[in-house]
Amino acid sequence: MFNKILIANRGEIACRVAATCKRLGIASVAVYSDADANAKHVSACDEAVHIGGATAAESYLRVERIIEAARASGAQAVHPGYGFLSENEDFAQACEAAGIVFIGPPVDAIAAMGSKAAAKALMHAAAVPLVPGYHGDDQNPELLHREADAIGYPVLLKASAGGGGKGMRVVERSDDFLAALASCKREAASSFGNDRVLIEKYLTRPRHVEVQVFADRHGGAVYLFDRDCSVQRRHQKVLEEAPAPGLPAEIKREMGEAAVAAARAVKYVGAGTVEFIMTATGEFYFMEMNTRLQVEHPVTEMVTGQDLVEWQLRVAAGEPLPLTQEQLRIDGHAIEARIYAEHPARGFLPSTGTLKHLRMPEGVEFVIDAAGLGEPGRKAPVRIDSGVREGDTITPFYDPMIAKLIVHGSTREEALARMSRALHACEVVGSHTNVEFLKRIVESEPFASGDLDTGLIERHHDALFAPVKKPFKEALALACAALLTREGGTAHGASPWDALSHWRLNGGYTQTLGWRNVENDSVFTVTFARDGAAQTLEHDGVREGFSWSSGAGLHEYRATIGDARATGRVFIDGDTFHVFCLSHALAFEWQNLLAHAADAEHGEGRLTAPMPGKVIAVLVEPGTVVEKGTPLIVMEAMKMEHTIGAPAAGTVSEVLYAVGDQVADGAQLLVLDVQ
């Protein structure tokens, strides 16, 4: 076994690998960029080496700097994590040339499966079912257009060297093909340095099911069962679970054996994931093989009781697989939710910002210890994998993941209930998140019943994004309690001599409080009154009895207003009071002080950036006449492209940014004279 390894990654990925190293007594070396100098993964490792600038291209994608760091630190091996260079054959080759073990498959296997087109050809030769499509070398746009027309729409454009949902476009009509192709190629080149694409028939209502495989250098190969990753947005996974629900045992076995056969066909070594697309009638087709550990590997660990990173280390060190296929078992059900800093209501745009308050449900960061390895019953029911801490900043340079929340239950129903409770316990202040959206999916009838496919979010869009009635009165009472406490008031029943304000010797006291509901930008006032021991609060013209007290925990308050009682937590950020109560999150801004500027939608004739990012294409110039919806500017944030279209017909009078410019969230991009 190794004595020291370098982890060529960042965030929760690096923290996850470091956890296994620590348990096994292996020294770990972190690498970090300018933006990550104080990141959690740096402190999680025993050593850390600076490798470059803030962007991935300046740091985590620099092969030579990572090899230098490994040599300088004396690391015997490099774990690439997942993403970045994990499936880069040049990096694997560079490690080999430097005499450093690459904790991953052989270079030939990465090359074989790293190109989606080449992988399709291999699977075709091995008689593995494939979705109809074009996987050829000729990338002439006119030829690709003809191939798409021949396949029949809708078709799916995919970056041949891609992954993670990047470089993918669904094209519904022939007229839209060339524009989608150009966008797909730009995104593929930016993310992977390779703009080659393939085309596949886009199946309606398919499921995305994958199989975890492992192989060693001694001829051993197994599958650690299946996962369902069908719930996706923008072709990126949102919820994953193991095992895949509702599949007959025979199909599961066939998929597992096919996955092992695919691994053997390329003489695979290490951890890999074979991804299949499945129709409603049970036919499955090979999509791709990811030659690395997957983001969703924790659900497999939770149901098998195996530490897959330890398996990787042992196999890379030349040891045989820890278990045979006959020894592997599934215990219960596990679900993973990816908590992102993003704005679901704005098309899941990334949301940057400092995490001023971060509270996750009670759980552990890594649950499989030496005593529990191979004994699933000893696992904790909730696991948190995260690469950020309270006070850290979500930047535009990397994936905006805050945490992975993983739960285990003896049944899927138990796991669903546990996931719902865990999501309700999440508290994040500082950026928009998808927590509320995840709650809605987990608690929705389609997901609960196992009616899964990759179009679930789009198909149930109206229900998932419908307005929800929140406990406004209770949350307002808690906000008032926090404000009055902050301003020196006393709770009902406390001694008035302890008060700094809100009490008068010979009379009552009345105070008008101005608030703004941050969610809907509505401004209102409430009146707090104290007359001796009695306290009241008037809201919406109704005056009700009001009392409050501080709770036992930090930020915790209890309030009674009328016949409603609530216990919740209030985090105060300046004049904004973030209230978490009754499984909901609300925010109120106190209006007595200078209010924060509200987030304003762009006005007529004004176009603003919907998120921080870089301008990668300017499609118009001053004087261009456009129709409503005409693409104007293409931005890139976190390796995803976003096209800004004209909100109305008009004439472009001024373009304020050029290709390559970095822009802030809300920055005006151009001026449009609306007709």
C-alpha positions in Angstrom: 0.0 0.0 0.0 1.1 3.6 -0.6 2.5 5.8 2.1 1.6 9.1 0.5 -0.7 10.1 -2.4 -1.4 13.4 -4.1 -5.1 14.3 -4.8 -5.3 16.1 -8.1 -8.7 17.7 -7.5 -10.5 20.1 -5.2 -13.7 20.5 -3.2 -15.8 17.6 -1.9 -14.0 15.3 -4.2 -10.6 15.9 -2.6 -12.1 15.9 0.9 -13.7 12.5 0.2 -10.4 10.9 -1.0 -8.6 12.4 1.9 -11.0 10.8 4.4 -10.1 7.3 3.2 -6.4 8.2 3.2 -6.7 9.3 6.8 -8.5 6.2 7.9 -5.9 4.0 6.3 -2.9 6.0 7.6 -1.9 7.3 4.2 -0.5 10.8 4.0 -2.4 13.0 1.5 -1.2 16.0 -0.5 -3.7 18.7 -1.7 -3.2 21.0 -4.6 -4.9 24.3 -4.8 -5.4 27.4 -7.0 -5.3 31.0 -6.1 -9.1 30.9 -5.4 -8.7 27.9 -3.2 -5.9 29.0 -0.9 -8.1 28.7 2.2 -10.4 25.9 0.9 -11.6 23.1 3.0 -9.8 20.4 1.0 -6.5 22.1 1.7 -6.9 21.8 5.4 -8.3 18.2 5.0 -4.9 17.0 3.7 -1.6 16.6 5.4 0.2 18.8 2.9 -0.8 21.3 0.2 0.9 22.7 -2.9 -0.1 25.8 -4.8 -0.4 25.1 -8.6 -1.6 28.2 -10.3 -4.3 30.8 -10.9 -8.0 30.8 -10.1 -9.4 29.2 -13.2 -9.2 25.5 -13.8 -7.1 26.1 -17.0 -4.5 27.9 -14.9 -4.4 25.3 -12.1 -6.3 22.0 -11.9 -5.9 21.3 -15.6 -2.1 22.0 -15.7 -0.6 18.5 -16.0 3.0 19.7 -15.6 2.3 21.6 -12.4 0.5 18.6 -10.8 3.4 16.3 -11.8 5.8 18.7 -10.3 3.8 18.9 -7.1 3.7 15.1 -6.8 7.5 14.9 -7.3 8.3 17.7 -4.9 6.0 16.2 -2.2 7.3 12.6 -2.6 3.9 11.2 -3.4 4.0 7.7 -4.8 0.7 7.9 -6.5 -1.9 10.5 -7.8 -5.6 10.1 -7.3 -7.4 12.3 -9.9 -10.8 12.3 -8.2 -13.6 12.8 -10.7 -13.8 15.6 -13.2 -10.8 17.7 -14.3 -8.0 15.3 -15.4 -9.6 12.1 -14.1 -10.2 10.8 -17.6 -7.4 12.5 -19.4 -5.1 9.9 -21.0 -2.2 12.5 -21.4 -2.3 13.0 -17.6 -2.3 9.3 -17.0 0.6 8.9 -19.4 2.5 11.7 -17.7 2.2 10.1 -14.3 3.5 6.8 -15.7 6.4 8.6 -17.4 7.3 10.3 -14.1 7.3 7.0 -12.2 4.1 7.9 -10.3 1.2 5.5 -10.0 -2.0 6.8 -11.6 -4.9 5.6 -9.4 -7.2 4.8 -12.3 -7.4 2.6 -15.3 -4.6 1.9 -17.9 -3.9 4.6 -20.5 -5.2 2.4 -23.2 -8.5 1.9 -21.4 -8.9 5.6 -20.9 -8.2 6.2 -24.6 -10.7 3.5 -25.6 -13.5 4.8 -23.5 -12.6 8.5 -23.4 -13.9 9.1 -26.8 -17.6 8.4 -26.9 -17.4 7.6 -30.6 -14.6 5.1 -30.2 -16.4 3.5 -27.2 -19.6 3.1 -29.3 -17.5 1.3 -32.0 -16.0 -1.1 -29.4 -19.4 -1.8 -28.0 -20.8 -2.4 -31.4 -18.1 -4.9 -32.1 -18.9 -6.6 -28.8 -22.6 -6.8 -29.8 -23.7 -4.5 -27.0 -27.0 -2.7 -27.9 -26.5 0.9 -29.1 -28.8 3.8 -29.6 -29.1 4.6 -33.3 -26.7 7.5 -34.2 -23.6 8.8 -35.9 -20.2 8.3 -34.3 -18.0 8.9 -37.2 -14.8 10.9 -37.6 -16.0 13.3 -40.3 -17.1 16.4 -38.5 -18.2 18.5 -41.5 -21.3 20.4 -40.3 -23.2 19.7 -43.5 -22.5 16.0 -43.2 -23.6 16.0 -39.5 -26.7 17.9 -40.5 -27.6 15.2 -43.1 -26.9 12.4 -40.6 -29.2 14.1 -38.0 -31.9 14.4 -40.7 -31.5 10.7 -41.5 -31.7 9.6 -37.9 -34.9 11.6 -37.4 -35.6 14.3 -34.8 -35.3 14.8 -31.9 -31.6 14.1 -31.8 -29.0 14.5 -29.1 -25.7 16.2 -29.8 -23.0 15.1 -27.4 -19.4 16.1 -27.0 -17.3 13.1 -27.9 -14.8 13.8 -25.1 -17.4 15.1 -22.7 -19.1 14.3 -19.5 -21.1 15.8 -16.7 -23.8 17.1 -19.0 -21.5 19.6 -20.7 -21.4 19.9 -24.5 -24.9 18.4 -24.9 -27.9 19.7 -26.9 -31.3 18.3 -27.7 -32.3 19.4 -31.2 -36.0 19.2 -32.0 -36.0 20.5 -35.6 -33.7 20.4 -38.6 -33.8 24.2 -38.8 -32.2 24.5 -35.4 -29.4 21.9 -36.0 -26.6 24.1 -37.2 -27.0 26.7 -34.4 -27.1 24.0 -31.8 -24.1 22.3 -33.3 -22.0 25.5 -33.1 -23.0 26.1 -29.5 -22.3 22.5 -28.6 -18.8 22.6 -30.2 -17.9 25.8 -28.4 -18.9 24.4 -25.1 -17.1 21.1 -25.8 -13.9 22.9 -26.8 -14.0 25.1 -23.7 -14.6 22.2 -21.3 -12.6 19.4 -22.8 -10.2 21.0 -25.4 -11.9 18.9 -28.1 -15.0 20.0 -30.1 -15.8 16.7 -31.8 -19.4 15.6 -31.4 -21.6 12.6 -32.0 -25.3 12.3 -32.7 -27.8 10.0 -31.2 -31.5 9.5 -31.5 -33.1 11.2 -28.6 -35.3 8.7 -26.8 -38.5 10.0 -25.1 -39.0 9.2 -21.4 -35.8 7.1 -21.0 -34.3 6.1 -17.7 -30.6 6.7 -17.0 -29.3 3.6 -15.2 -25.6 2.9 -14.5 -23.6 0.0 -13.2 -20.5 0.3 -10.9 -17.7 -2.0 -12.0 -14.3 -2.8 -10.6 -11.4 -4.8 -12.0 -8.0 -5.7 -10.8 -4.7 -6.7 -12.4 -5.2 -10.4 -11.6 -8.2 -11.0 -13.8 -10.8 -10.2 -11.3 -13.8 -8.1 -12.3 -17.1 -7.5 -10.5 -20.1 -5.2 -10.6 -21.3 -3.5 -7.4 -24.9 -3.3 -8.7 -26.9 -0.5 -10.2 -27.9 3.1 -9.7 -30.7 5.2 -11.1 -29.6 8.7 -12.1 -32.7 9.7 -14.2 -33.6 12.9 -12.3 -31.6 15.5 -14.2 -31.7 19.2 -15.1 -29.7 20.6 -18.0 -28.4 17.0 -18.6 -26.8 17.0 -15.1 -27.9 14.7 -12.4 -29.8 16.0 -9.4 -30.9 12.9 -7.5 -29.4 9.4 -7.6 -30.3 6.2 -5.8 -29.2 2.7 -5.4 -30.4 0.2 -6.3 -32.4 1.4 -9.3 -36.0 1.0 -8.3 -38.6 -1.1 -10.1 -36.2 -3.2 -12.3 -36.6 -7.0 -12.6 -33.8 -9.0 -11.1 -33.1 -10.5 -14.5 -32.5 -7.2 -16.2 -30.3 -6.0 -13.3 -28.2 -9.2 -13.8 -28.0 -8.7 -17.5 -26.9 -5.1 -17.2 -24.3 -6.0 -14.6 -22.8 -8.8 -16.7 -22.8 -6.5 -19.7 -21.0 -3.9 -17.8 -18.3 -6.3 -16.6 -18.0 -7.6 -20.2 -17.4 -4.0 -21.4 -14.7 -3.6 -18.8 -13.0 -6.8 -19.7 -13.1 -5.8 -23.4 -10.7 -2.9 -22.8 -8.6 -4.7 -20.1 -9.9 -2.4 -17.5 -8.4 -1.9 -14.1 -9.9 0.1 -11.2 -13.2 1.8 -10.7 -15.5 2.5 -13.7 -19.1 3.2 -14.4 -21.0 1.8 -17.4 -24.0 4.0 -18.2 -27.1 2.7 -19.9 -30.2 4.4 -21.3 -33.3 2.3 -20.8 -36.7 2.5 -22.4 -40.1 2.2 -20.6 -40.4 -1.4 -21.9 -37.0 -2.5 -20.4 -34.6 -2.4 -23.4 -31.3 -0.9 -22.4 -28.6 0.6 -24.6 -24.9 1.4 -23.9 -24.3 5.2 -23.6 -20.7 5.5 -22.3 -18.2 4.2 -19.8 -16.8 6.7 -17.3 -13.3 5.6 -16.5 -13.3 7.0 -12.9 -15.3 7.1 -9.8 -18.6 8.9 -10.1 -20.0 11.8 -8.1 -22.8 9.5 -7.0 -20.6 6.7 -5.7 -21.7 7.2 -2.1 -25.1 5.6 -2.7 -23.3 2.4 -3.8 -21.1 2.6 -0.7 -24.2 3.0 1.5 -26.0 -0.1 0.2 -22.9 -2.4 -0.1 -20.9 -1.2 2.9 -17.8 -0.9 0.8 -15.3 2.0 0.7 -14.8 2.4 -3.0 -11.9 4.7 -2.7 -10.1 2.1 -0.6 -10.9 -0.4 -3.3 -9.2 2.0 -5.8 -6.1 2.4 -3.7 -5.7 -1.3 -3.1 -6.2 -2.2 -6.8 -3.8 0.6 -7.9 -1.2 -0.9 -5.4 -1.5 -4.2 -7.1 -3.8 -6.0 -4.7 -6.7 -8.2 -5.8 -10.3 -7.1 -5.4 -11.4 -7.2 -1.8 -14.5 -9.3 -2.6 -15.8 -11.6 -5.3 -19.1 -11.2 -7.0 -20.7 -13.9 -4.9 -19.6 -12.1 -1.7 -21.2 -8.8 -2.6 -24.6 -8.0 -1.1 -27.1 -5.1 -1.2 -28.5 -3.9 2.1 -31.5 -1.4 1.9 -31.7 1.7 -0.2 -29.8 4.9 -0.5 -30.6 8.3 -2.1 -28.2 11.2 -2.9 -29.3 14.8 -3.4 -26.8 17.3 -4.9 -27.2 20.6 -3.1 -26.1 23.4 -5.5 -25.7 27.1 -5.2 -28.1 27.9 -8.1 -31.3 29.6 -8.8 -33.9 26.9 -10.0 -36.5 29.6 -10.9 -34.0 31.3 -13.2 -33.2 28.2 -15.3 -30.8 26.8 -12.6 -28.3 29.6 -13.2 -25.3 29.4 -10.8 -25.5 31.6 -7.8 -22.2 32.8 -6.4 -21.7 34.4 -2.9 -20.3 33.9 0.5 -21.9 31.2 2.7 -22.7 33.4 5.7 -24.7 30.6 7.3 -24.5 26.9 6.5 -26.2 24.3 8.6 -26.6 20.7 7.4 -28.6 17.9 9.1 -26.9 15.9 11.7 -24.7 13.3 9.9 -21.2 12.4 9.3 -18.8 13.3 6.4 -17.7 9.7 5.9 -19.5 6.8 7.3 -17.6 3.5 6.5 -14.9 2.9 9.0 -12.6 -0.1 9.4 -15.1 -1.8 11.7 -18.0 -1.2 9.4 -16.3 -2.2 6.1 -18.4 -5.0 4.6 -21.1 -4.7 7.3 -23.8 -2.5 5.8 -25.9 -2.5 9.0 -23.3 -0.4 10.8 -23.6 2.6 8.5 -25.0 5.9 9.7 -28.3 6.8 8.2 -27.2 10.3 7.0 -24.0 11.2 5.3 -22.7 14.6 4.2 -20.0 15.0 1.6 -19.0 18.6 1.3 -16.1 20.7 0.2 -17.2 24.0 1.7 -17.6 25.5 5.2 -19.5 28.4 6.6 -17.7 31.5 5.5 -16.4 30.0 2.2 -17.3 31.7 -1.1 -18.9 30.0 -4.1 -17.0 31.4 -7.0 -17.7 31.4 -10.7 -14.6 29.4 -11.4 -15.8 25.9 -10.4 -18.8 23.7 -10.0 -21.3 25.4 -7.6 -21.9 22.3 -5.5 -22.3 23.0 -1.7 -22.8 19.4 -0.5 -24.0 16.0 -1.3 -26.6 14.7 1.1 -26.9 10.9 1.2 -29.3 8.9 3.2 -29.8 5.2 3.8 -32.9 3.3 4.8 -34.0 -0.3 5.1 -36.5 0.3 2.2 -36.9 3.0 -0.4 -39.8 4.4 1.4 -37.7 4.8 4.6 -34.9 6.4 2.6 -37.4 8.8 1.0 -38.8 9.9 4.4 -35.3 10.3 5.8 -34.2 12.4 2.8 -37.2 14.6 3.2 -36.4 15.3 6.8 -32.8 15.9 6.1 -33.5 18.4 3.4 -35.9 20.3 5.7 -33.0 20.6 8.1 -30.7 22.3 5.6 -30.1 26.0 6.1 -28.0 28.1 3.7 -27.6 31.9 3.7 -25.5 33.7 1.2 -26.5 32.3 -2.2 -29.6 30.9 -3.8 -29.8 27.1 -3.5 -31.9 24.2 -4.9 -32.8 22.9 -1.5 -36.5 23.9 -1.8 -36.6 22.4 -5.3 -35.1 19.1 -4.1 -37.7 18.9 -1.4 -40.4 19.2 -4.0 -39.0 16.5 -6.1 -38.4 14.1 -3.3 -41.9 14.6 -2.0 -43.6 14.5 -5.4 -45.8 11.6 -6.4 -43.8 10.7 -9.5 -40.5 10.3 -7.7 -42.1 8.7 -4.7 -43.8 6.1 -6.9 -40.7 5.4 -8.9 -42.1 6.8 -12.1 -38.6 7.9 -13.2 -37.2 9.2 -16.5 -34.8 11.9 -17.6 -37.7 14.2 -18.4 -39.3 14.1 -15.0 -38.5 17.7 -14.1 -39.6 19.2 -17.4 -42.8 17.1 -17.5 -43.8 18.1 -14.0 -42.4 21.7 -14.3 -45.6 23.5 -13.3 -46.1 21.4 -10.1 -42.4 21.6 -9.1 -42.3 25.3 -9.6 -45.8 26.2 -8.3 -46.1 28.8 -5.5 -46.1 27.2 -2.1 -48.0 28.6 0.9 -45.5 29.2 3.6 -46.0 29.8 7.4 -45.8 33.6 7.0 -47.4 34.6 10.3 -45.2 32.3 12.3 -42.0 33.2 10.5 -42.8 36.9 10.9 -43.3 36.5 14.6 -39.9 34.8 14.9 -38.3 37.6 12.9 -39.9 40.2 15.2 -38.6 38.2 18.2 -35.1 38.2 16.8 -35.3 41.9 16.0 -36.7 42.9 19.4 -34.0 40.8 21.1 -31.3 42.4 19.0 -32.7 45.9 19.8 -32.5 45.2 23.5 -36.0 44.1 24.3 -37.1 41.5 26.8 -39.2 38.4 26.2 -42.6 38.1 27.8 -42.3 37.3 31.5 -38.7 38.7 31.8 -37.8 41.5 34.2 -38.4 44.9 32.7 -35.3 46.1 34.6 -33.2 43.9 32.3 -34.5 45.7 29.2 -32.5 48.2 27.3 -35.6 49.5 25.5 -39.3 48.7 24.9 -40.4 49.4 28.4 -41.9 52.4 30.1 -42.4 53.0 33.9 -45.7 54.7 33.7 -47.3 53.4 30.4 -47.3 51.2 27.5 -45.0 51.1 24.6 -45.7 50.8 20.9 -43.3 50.4 18.0 -44.0 50.2 14.3 -41.7 47.8 12.4 -41.3 48.0 8.7 -40.5 44.9 6.8 -39.9 43.7 3.2 -40.7 40.1 2.2 -37.6 39.3 0.2 -39.2 36.5 -1.7 -42.0 38.6 -3.3 -40.5 42.1 -2.7 -43.6 43.2 -0.8 -43.3 46.0 1.8 -45.5 46.0 4.9 -45.5 47.1 8.5 -46.4 45.5 11.8 -47.0 47.1 15.2 -45.6 45.7 18.4 -47.1 46.9 21.6 -46.4 46.3 25.3 -48.8 47.3 28.0 -47.4 46.1 31.3 -46.9 42.3 31.0 -49.1 42.0 27.9 -47.6 42.1 24.4 -49.4 42.2 21.1 -48.5 42.2 17.4 -50.7 43.7 14.7 -50.3 42.4 11.2 -52.7 42.7 8.2 -55.0 44.7 10.4 -55.3 41.9 13.0 -54.0 42.4 16.5 -53.1 39.2 18.4 -51.3 38.2 21.6 -47.6 37.8 21.1 -44.9 36.3 23.2 -41.4 35.0 22.5 -38.3 33.6 24.1 -34.9 32.6 23.0 -34.3 28.9 22.4 -31.6 26.6 23.8 -29.6 26.7 20.6 -27.8 29.4 18.6 -30.1 31.6 16.6 -33.1 29.7 18.0 -36.4 31.4 19.1 -39.8 30.4 20.2 -42.9 32.6 19.5 -46.6 32.5 20.0 -48.9 34.7 18.0 -52.6 34.2 18.6 -53.1 30.5 18.7 -50.1 29.7 16.5 -46.9 28.5 18.0 -43.6 28.2 16.2 -40.0 27.2 17.1 -37.4 28.2 14.5 -34.0 29.6 13.8 -33.3 33.1 12.7 -30.0 34.1 11.1 -29.5 37.8 11.0 -27.4 39.2 8.1 -27.3 42.9 8.5 -30.9 44.0 8.2 -32.1 40.8 6.6 -33.6 38.2 8.9 -33.5 34.6 7.5 -36.1 32.5 9.2 -36.1 28.7 9.1 -39.3 27.3 10.7 -41.9 24.6 10.0 -39.8 23.1 7.2 -39.7 26.4 5.3 -37.3 29.2 4.7 -38.4 32.8 4.6 -36.5 36.1 4.6 -37.6 39.5 5.8 -35.6 42.8 5.5 -36.0 45.3 8.3 -36.9 48.7 6.8 -36.0 50.9 9.7 -32.5 51.2 8.5 -31.2 51.9 5.0 -32.5 49.0 3.0 -30.4 46.9 0.8 -30.9 47.4 -2.9 -33.5 44.9 -4.2 -32.5 42.6 -7.0 -34.2 44.3 -10.0 -35.2 42.7 -13.2 -33.8 44.4 -16.3 -36.0 47.2 -17.6 -37.1 47.8 -21.1 -34.2 48.4 -23.4 -31.7 47.1 -20.9 -30.1 43.7 -20.8 -28.2 42.4 -17.8 -26.1 39.4 -17.0 -28.2 36.7 -15.3 -25.1 35.4 -13.5 -21.4 36.2 -13.2 -19.3 34.7 -16.0 -17.3 35.4 -19.2 -18.6 36.7 -22.5 -17.7 34.1 -25.2 -19.7 35.3 -28.1 -21.2 38.7 -29.2 -23.7 38.0 -31.9 -24.8 41.5 -32.7 -23.3 45.0 -33.1 -24.6 48.5 -32.8 -27.3 49.1 -35.4 -28.4 45.5 -35.6 -32.2 45.1 -35.8 -33.5 42.2 -33.8 -36.7 40.4 -33.1 -37.9 39.2 -29.7 -35.9 36.1 -28.7 -33.0 36.8 -31.1 -29.7 35.6 -29.5 -27.5 38.6 -28.6 -24.7 37.4 -26.3 -23.4 34.1 -25.2 -22.0 33.8 -21.7 -20.1 31.0 -20.0 -20.3 30.3 -16.3 -18.9 27.1 -14.7 -18.3 25.6 -18.1 -21.9 25.9 -19.2 -23.2 28.2 -21.9 -26.1 30.6 -21.5 -27.5 32.6 -24.4 -29.0 36.0 -23.7 -31.9 36.8 -26.1 -33.7 40.0 -26.9 -36.6 40.6 -24.6 -38.4 42.5 -27.3 -38.0 43.6 -30.9 -35.7 46.6 -31.4 -32.3 48.0 -32.4 -29.0 47.4 -30.6 -27.6 50.9 -29.9 -24.6 49.9 -27.8 -22.6 46.8 -26.9 -20.8 47.2 -23.5 -18.7 44.1 -23.4 -16.4 42.1 -25.7 -15.6 38.5 -26.1 -13.3 37.4 -23.2 -14.6 40.0 -20.8 -15.6 38.8 -17.3 -18.9 40.3 -16.1 -20.6 40.4 -12.7 -24.1 39.2 -12.0 -26.6 42.0 -13.0 -24.0 43.9 -15.2 -25.6 45.7 -18.1 -24.4 43.9 -21.3 -25.9 46.1 -24.0 -28.5 48.7 -24.7 -31.5 47.9 -26.9 -33.8 50.5 -28.3 -37.1 48.8 -28.1 -39.5 49.4 -31.0 
